[in-house]
Amino acid sequence: MKKYPIIGSHVSMNALEKYLIGSVKTAINDGANTFMIYTGPPQNSNRKPTSELNIEQMHEILKEHHLDPKDLVVHAPYIINISNPVSQSTWDFSVEFLKKEMQRCDDIGIEILVLHPGAFTKGDPNQALNKLIQGLNEVFKENYKTKIALETMSGKGTEVGINFDQLSFVLNQVEEKERLGICLDTCHMNDAGYDLNNWEAIKQEIDQKIGREKVLVFHLNDSKNPLNSHKDRHENIGYGTIGFDNLLKILWDEDFKEIPKILETPFVNEQSPYKAEIQDLLNKQWSDPFKNSK
């Protein structure tokens, strides 16, 4: 029987820990019932063949611990920018590499791929959004099982996808609408100007402009910066400007009960914070877990 809420973190996948075996074991040790991974380094295109990642063993461990593979998430690498309207070579590379990432997700058996919408660099936002739609349409010509979740961005630099109006435009214009959703990142939303003290009002805007059914995953992060700062600097749960209570409210929101929530908070003294943060969130009580380190 599935346990709620569905919460986990971004975990590593490396040779030392036997790739996906280590990923799922780390999540279980942290008290999580989901996790997110990169399928390879986020800053380059070097990738191990999926046949070497111990996929079958990962699924055996998932089954043994009653974790649902449909709740798992992959994050696309940062080098993909299918919103780039000024460099055809960058756009072409990004589309082809995104196709490869989608295939890798299908191979692993993970059905949610979080993608940063990209940036317009020397173009303009409207050009970028149209290139994003064009790129998604090209990727969706292939028959992948995996869905793409466009991540809400903070608005730093020339990013797009920084508000629900931009995301709604993409969701409405893309051809394969059922294969596209969004990832709500709480730090990015705060830094883009969405006041999470007013969560019910934000939900109403999601309903009106996006559709609640389009929310495929949350990134649950506090923020080091104030509202509307456009900075994108994640903070540990309870130590930032969003605050523990607001993040707790989102985690336990019955309207998003089935949606996985992923922590991407910073390590503390080179140690993973996730076990302590998950425990606090599940206990609904902030314990100031890093009080001697912050």
Disulfide bonds with the S-S distance in Angstrom:
none
